[in-house]
Amino acid sequence: MGKPQIFLFDLDGTLLRNDKTLSEKTLEALSGCKRGGYLIGISTSRSEQNCLGFLKEMKPDILISSGGALVRVNEKIICSSSFSVTETRGFIEAARKICGMDCEITVDTLEAHYWNYKINPKEQDKSWGDSIYTDFTDFDREALKICVEISQPDLAKKLCDRFSELDSQHFSDGDWYKFTKSGITKEKAILAVCEACHADVSEIVAFGDDYADIGMLKMCGIGVAMGNAVQEVKDVADDITLSNEEDGVAAYLGKWII
């Protein structure tokens, strides 16, 4: 482990409390990191548009969004990877054929977040930002990430097998599965960040709670699991802090870093 230069945080279940807010303790800890000369960043499966509400408060130097499909350093895009319009349409068609025409689908693009929702997501969770409703008829956008809600595990497996060349991941807190281009992960995004910031992965401290964070925590110099993390994340972590409801990130930074 080199001397830390970068702190990377997942959002949901990590930096954010369950009500999707950043606590004052967490914001102060992040400010302390910046005052200490450290770079701070978000590494999330959320789309960039869904992160915007938190960026004004946090002011991150690094933003890895859509599970690694889009990476910014100091607001400049350093890499992105998307499905073509044809590939996006083909995936949506296959998902509906396998999982049913009424299955819910979300698509992250560079400019927006699209969703054929049955209930307006902002009525359930205001942190979702401005998702654009679409029925995906003649959808003509390139997708950074596509998510499908699948309640039946056998259908989820069938869709994942149909697109086995893609990177897929099940989120632990529901029936949603995310799909990105082959090899597009948080880990690959972190390597791009290291090159742009002239840092080594050993100089990164990463925090996470869900399956999509496992590779990130294993790769970085120190991987910290939240107290609320799934067991598989705790098993690979170098350290475990308090839960997101207990401001675990702030507690860790205050004790070991700040």
C-alpha positions in Angstrom: 0.0 0.0 0.0 1.4 3.3 -1.1 0.5 6.6 0.7 -3.1 7.3 -0.2 -3.7 9.8 -2.9 -7.3 9.0 -4.0 -10.4 8.1 -2.1 -13.2 6.4 -4.1 -16.7 5.9 -2.9 -19.7 4.0 -4.1 -22.9 6.0 -3.6 -25.9 3.9 -2.6 -25.3 2.0 0.6 -22.0 3.7 1.1 -21.8 7.5 1.0 -25.5 7.9 1.0 -27.8 7.1 3.9 -30.9 5.0 3.2 -32.9 8.1 2.6 -30.4 8.9 -0.2 -28.9 12.0 1.5 -25.3 12.9 2.3 -25.0 13.6 6.1 -23.2 16.7 7.4 -20.6 14.4 9.0 -19.9 12.8 5.7 -19.7 16.1 3.8 -17.3 17.5 6.5 -15.1 14.3 6.2 -14.9 14.7 2.4 -14.1 18.4 2.8 -11.3 17.4 5.2 -9.9 15.0 2.6 -9.8 17.8 0.0 -8.2 20.2 2.4 -5.6 17.5 3.0 -4.7 17.5 -0.7 -6.4 14.1 -1.4 -8.5 13.5 -4.5 -12.0 12.3 -3.9 -14.2 10.5 -6.3 -17.5 8.6 -6.9 -17.5 5.2 -8.4 -21.2 4.2 -9.0 -23.5 2.2 -11.1 -25.8 5.2 -11.3 -25.9 7.2 -14.4 -24.1 10.6 -14.4 -27.5 12.3 -14.6 -28.6 10.5 -11.4 -25.4 11.7 -9.7 -25.8 15.4 -10.4 -27.8 16.1 -7.3 -24.9 15.0 -5.1 -22.1 16.5 -7.0 -22.9 20.1 -6.0 -22.4 19.2 -2.4 -19.5 16.7 -2.8 -17.6 18.4 -5.6 -15.7 15.2 -6.6 -12.5 15.3 -8.6 -13.3 12.0 -10.2 -16.6 10.6 -11.4 -17.0 7.0 -12.5 -20.6 6.4 -13.5 -22.8 3.8 -15.3 -20.7 1.1 -13.7 -17.5 2.3 -15.4 -18.9 3.2 -18.9 -18.2 6.9 -18.4 -15.2 8.4 -16.5 -14.5 12.0 -15.8 -11.5 13.6 -14.1 -11.9 17.3 -13.2 -15.1 17.3 -15.3 -13.3 16.2 -18.4 -14.3 12.9 -20.0 -11.3 10.6 -20.2 -13.0 7.5 -21.5 -16.5 6.2 -22.4 -17.9 3.1 -23.9 -21.4 2.7 -25.3 -23.6 0.4 -27.3 -24.4 1.6 -30.8 -28.0 2.5 -31.6 -28.4 -0.8 -33.3 -26.9 -2.7 -30.4 -29.1 -0.9 -28.0 -32.3 -1.6 -29.9 -31.3 -5.3 -30.3 -30.7 -5.7 -26.6 -34.1 -4.1 -25.7 -35.8 -6.3 -28.2 -34.2 -9.4 -26.8 -34.9 -8.4 -23.2 -38.5 -8.0 -24.0 -38.7 -11.3 -25.8 -37.1 -13.2 -22.9 -38.5 -11.3 -19.9 -41.8 -10.0 -21.3 -42.9 -6.9 -23.1 -43.9 -5.2 -19.9 -40.5 -5.6 -18.2 -39.0 -2.3 -16.9 -35.8 -1.1 -18.6 -33.5 1.8 -18.0 -30.9 3.2 -20.4 -28.1 5.6 -19.5 -26.9 7.9 -22.3 -24.3 10.6 -22.1 -27.1 13.2 -21.8 -29.9 11.6 -20.0 -31.5 8.6 -18.2 -34.4 6.9 -19.9 -37.0 4.6 -18.3 -40.3 2.9 -19.3 -41.4 3.2 -15.7 -44.9 2.2 -14.5 -44.6 4.6 -11.5 -42.7 7.8 -11.7 -39.4 7.0 -9.9 -39.3 10.5 -8.3 -42.5 9.7 -6.5 -40.7 6.9 -4.8 -37.2 8.3 -4.5 -36.5 12.0 -5.3 -32.7 11.2 -5.6 -33.4 9.6 -9.0 -33.2 12.9 -10.7 -35.0 13.6 -14.0 -35.6 10.3 -15.6 -37.2 10.6 -19.1 -40.1 8.4 -19.7 -40.0 6.4 -23.0 -41.7 3.2 -24.3 -38.4 2.6 -26.2 -40.3 2.5 -29.6 -37.7 3.5 -32.2 -35.2 4.4 -29.5 -32.3 6.1 -31.2 -29.7 6.7 -28.6 -26.4 5.0 -27.8 -26.5 3.4 -24.4 -23.7 3.5 -21.8 -25.5 1.1 -19.6 -28.8 -0.9 -19.8 -30.6 -2.2 -16.8 -33.5 -4.7 -16.8 -35.8 -5.6 -13.8 -36.3 -9.3 -13.8 -38.1 -11.0 -10.9 -37.6 -14.6 -12.1 -34.1 -15.9 -11.7 -34.4 -18.3 -14.6 -35.3 -15.5 -17.0 -32.4 -13.4 -15.6 -30.1 -16.3 -16.3 -31.5 -16.7 -19.8 -30.9 -13.1 -20.6 -27.4 -13.1 -19.1 -26.6 -16.2 -21.1 -28.0 -14.7 -24.3 -25.5 -11.8 -23.8 -22.7 -13.7 -22.2 -20.2 -11.5 -24.0 -21.4 -8.4 -22.0 -20.5 -7.5 -18.4 -23.6 -8.1 -16.3 -24.3 -7.7 -12.6 -27.2 -8.3 -10.3 -27.8 -5.6 -7.6 -28.4 -7.0 -4.2 -31.2 -4.7 -3.2 -33.8 -5.7 -5.8 -34.4 -7.5 -9.1 -32.4 -5.2 -11.3 -29.6 -6.4 -13.6 -27.1 -4.1 -15.3 -25.4 -4.7 -18.6 -22.4 -2.8 -20.1 -20.1 -3.5 -23.0 -17.6 -6.4 -22.5 -14.9 -5.5 -20.0 -16.5 -2.3 -18.9 -16.2 -2.4 -15.1 -15.3 -0.1 -12.2 -11.9 -1.7 -12.2 -11.1 -0.8 -15.8 -12.3 2.7 -15.1 -10.0 3.0 -12.1 -7.0 2.1 -14.3 -8.0 5.0 -16.6 -8.2 7.3 -13.6 -4.8 6.2 -12.4 -3.2 7.0 -15.8 -4.9 10.4 -15.9 -4.0 11.3 -12.3 -0.4 9.8 -12.4 -1.3 7.5 -9.5 -1.0 3.8 -8.8 -3.9 1.6 -7.7 -2.0 0.9 -4.5 -2.5 4.6 -3.6 -6.3 4.3 -3.7 -8.7 3.7 -0.8 -12.0 2.4 -2.1 -15.3 2.0 -0.2 -18.3 -0.2 -1.2 -21.1 -2.4 -0.2 -22.5 -4.4 -3.1 -21.4 -7.1 -5.6 -20.3 -4.5 -8.2 -17.8 -3.2 -5.7 -15.9 -6.5 -5.1 -13.4 -6.0 -7.9 -12.8 -2.4 -7.0 -12.1 -3.3 -3.3 -9.8 -6.2 -4.3 -7.9 -4.0 -6.8 -7.2 -0.9 -4.7 -4.5 -0.5 -2.0 -7.2 -0.6 0.7 -10.7 -1.9 0.2 -13.1 -0.9 2.9 -16.5 -2.6 3.2 -19.4 -0.9 4.8 -21.0 -2.5 7.9 -24.2 -3.0 5.8 -22.3 -4.6 2.9 -23.2 -8.0 1.6 -21.0 -10.7 3.0 -19.1 -11.3 -0.2 -17.9 -7.7 -0.1 -16.8 -8.0 3.6 -15.0 -11.2 2.7 -12.6 -9.5 0.3 -12.2 -6.2 2.1 -9.1 -5.2 4.0 -11.2 -3.4 6.6 -14.8 -2.9 7.6 -16.3 0.3 8.9 -19.7 1.2 10.3 -22.9 1.1 8.2 -24.0 3.9 5.8 -26.7 4.8 8.4 -24.0 5.3 11.0 -21.8 7.5 8.7 -19.3 4.7 8.2 -17.3 6.6 5.6 -16.9 9.6 7.9 -16.0 7.4 10.9 -13.3 5.6 8.9 -11.8 8.9 7.5 -11.9 10.6 10.8 -10.1 7.7 12.6 -7.5 6.8 10.0 -7.0 9.6 7.6 -8.1 13.1 8.7 
